[in-house]
């Protein structure tokens, strides 16, 4: 599969919002996708200096519970990463001004729906 090929490079990682045989759901409660809501929460942890593993652990614990509660369906995030390379840190501590002006940029270049 494509994800298996990506594992061959050092320092590469892919996180998807659900397994390939599942759908990804929007949340009326959050007015956003369930995965996106928890991803944004995770990225705001530790003043923005958070590891990829910590972000994935955060969403993997919360997304399935929320999807089951709201949609009565399974949605389990998946991560594929290369075995080589150091831990990936996703940000650096933001200044107070930057935290006030925090804006989320599109995290994915494209989205494929089932």
C-alpha positions in Angstrom: 0.0 0.0 0.0 0.9 3.7 -0.3 1.5 4.1 3.5 3.9 1.1 3.5 6.0 2.9 0.8 6.1 6.1 2.8 7.6 4.3 5.8 10.8 3.7 3.8 12.0 7.3 4.2 13.5 8.7 7.3 11.5 11.3 9.3 8.2 10.8 7.5 4.8 10.5 9.1 1.2 10.4 8.0 -1.8 10.7 10.2 -5.2 10.0 8.8 -8.5 10.7 10.5 -9.8 7.1 10.1 -8.9 3.7 8.9 -9.3 3.1 5.1 -12.6 1.2 5.6 -14.1 3.8 7.8 -15.6 7.2 7.3 -14.6 10.5 9.0 -17.4 12.3 10.6 -18.3 16.0 11.2 -19.5 16.9 14.7 -22.6 19.2 15.3 -21.3 19.7 18.8 -17.9 21.0 17.7 -19.0 22.5 14.3 -16.0 20.8 12.8 -14.8 17.3 12.0 -14.3 15.2 15.0 -10.7 14.4 14.1 -10.0 18.1 13.3 -11.4 19.3 16.6 -9.2 17.0 18.7 -6.2 17.6 16.4 -6.5 21.3 17.0 -6.8 20.7 20.8 -3.7 18.5 20.7 -1.7 21.1 18.8 -2.5 23.8 21.4 -1.0 21.6 24.2 2.3 22.7 25.8 2.2 26.1 24.2 2.4 24.6 20.8 5.5 22.6 21.3 4.2 19.1 21.1 5.5 15.9 19.6 3.8 14.0 16.7 3.5 11.0 18.9 1.7 13.0 21.7 -0.7 14.5 19.1 -1.5 11.1 17.7 -2.0 9.6 21.2 -4.4 12.5 22.0 -6.5 12.1 19.0 -6.5 8.3 19.0 -7.9 8.3 22.6 -10.6 10.8 21.9 -11.8 10.5 18.3 -13.2 6.9 18.6 -15.2 7.8 21.7 -16.7 10.9 20.2 -17.5 9.2 16.9 -19.3 6.4 18.7 -21.2 8.8 21.0 -22.4 11.1 18.1 -22.5 8.9 15.1 -22.8 5.4 16.6 -19.9 4.4 14.2 -16.3 3.6 14.3 -13.7 6.2 13.5 -10.1 5.3 14.5 -7.2 7.5 13.5 -4.2 5.8 12.0 -0.5 6.8 11.9 2.2 5.5 9.6 5.7 6.6 10.1 9.2 5.7 9.2 11.2 3.6 11.7 14.2 5.9 11.3 14.6 9.4 12.5 14.1 11.3 15.7 10.8 12.3 17.3 9.1 14.9 15.3 8.2 18.1 17.2 5.4 20.0 15.5 5.9 23.5 16.8 7.8 25.9 19.0 6.5 27.9 21.9 4.5 30.8 20.6 4.8 34.4 21.8 1.7 35.8 23.7 0.9 37.9 20.6 1.1 34.8 18.3 -1.2 32.8 20.7 -3.8 35.6 20.4 -3.6 35.6 16.7 -3.5 31.8 16.3 -4.9 30.7 13.0 -5.1 27.2 11.6 -3.8 26.7 8.1 -4.9 23.7 6.0 -3.0 20.7 7.2 -3.6 18.6 4.2 -3.0 19.3 0.6 -6.0 17.2 -0.4 -8.8 15.2 1.0 -10.2 12.0 -0.4 -13.7 11.0 0.7 -15.1 7.4 0.4 
